[in-house]
Amino acid sequence: MFGLGHRAASSSLALTVALLLIQGACGDGGGAFTASKINVITTLPLFADFVREVGGDRVEVSSLIPSAINPDRWQPSSGDAARVAQADIAFSNGHDFEPAALKVLQENLRSGTPLVQIAADDEKPGPAGTEIFHETIGGGHQPVLWMSIQNGKAYAQFIRQELSKFNPEGEKEYTKNAEAYFERIDETESYAFHRLDDIPPANKKLISTDTSLEYFGSYYAIELTGQLSLYQGQQLNLEDVDRIKNRIRERAALAVFVQPYPSPESEMLRRAGEETGVQVCTLYSDSLDDKVANYIDLIRFDADELHRCLGGQSGG
C-alpha cells in the first residue's frame, strides 16, 4: 500500500507544518507520489526513459547498461548485483538481445520481484501483444523493435500496463502520463515522416553497421542497401571493407552510417566510406548519450541525420 502516514496534528500550526512536509514530498507537480518511490531497474537506458515517462514521480529508475556503451559488449561491474537486489521491478527486452544484463537480473533480483521481458524470447510476438512485430522487410527476426515508432509506443504502453499491475494505486497517473507521452511520440513521427519525405527517392539508400535499422528503414521507405556487421565472434577483414566499398559504388550511395559508440564494424565502415569519398554519418538505435538523451531525441536525430546526409532538399 502506497501512501504517506502521519499522526493527526494537535494544533493548526502542527497541521500546517505537516501539510508543508507533504507538499515538499510531492514535488512541484500536482498528484505526485508521496511515499517511497518504486525502484525500477532496466537493461537499457532507452527502457529507463520509457519507464520514466510513464512512471513519472512514482518511480526511481536506472539502467544496468550505461549510456554511450555498446550493449553487445557491456560487462557487469562490481556494484551491479547490489543495485539489482534493491529493485522492486525490472524490465528487459528479452529476445536474446541483452543476455549479459538479463543474466545479472535473473541471478540478483530478490525472490518474487517481477522481471518483465517486453519482447519475449520465442518466435511469437511478445507479451506487448500484436502491436509489436518481429518480422523485418528481409524476413529476419530483429529484437530492436522500437525502431519502428509505433512499436516504440507499444513498449511504453506495455510498461504502463505492468506498472499498473504492480502498483494499482498509480494506474490513473500512469495512464495520464502515457497518453501525454503518446501525443509527443505522434508529433515526433510526423516530424520524421516530413523530414524523410523530403529526401529524393533515388537517394534513400542505407548502408550501416546496424541490422536493427531494417525496422527504421522499412518504416520510412528507406532501402537497406548494405550492412557491415559482426555475428558470433566473426572477424572482419579487408575483404569485408572491399565488399562494402563495391556496394557503395554500385548503388551510388551518398553516405554510410556508423553507430555512436566505438566498434570494429563502425571503424571499418568509416574506412570504407572515407576511401570511396562519401559522407560518414551517425545513426542511433540501442544507445543514448549526452547528445541523444531519450527516445524522442533518438528518432528526431536519426531523421535529421538521414535528411542531412542523403540530400534532403529543404533547409533546416
Disulfide bonds with the S-S distance in Angstrom:
Cys281-Cys309 2.08
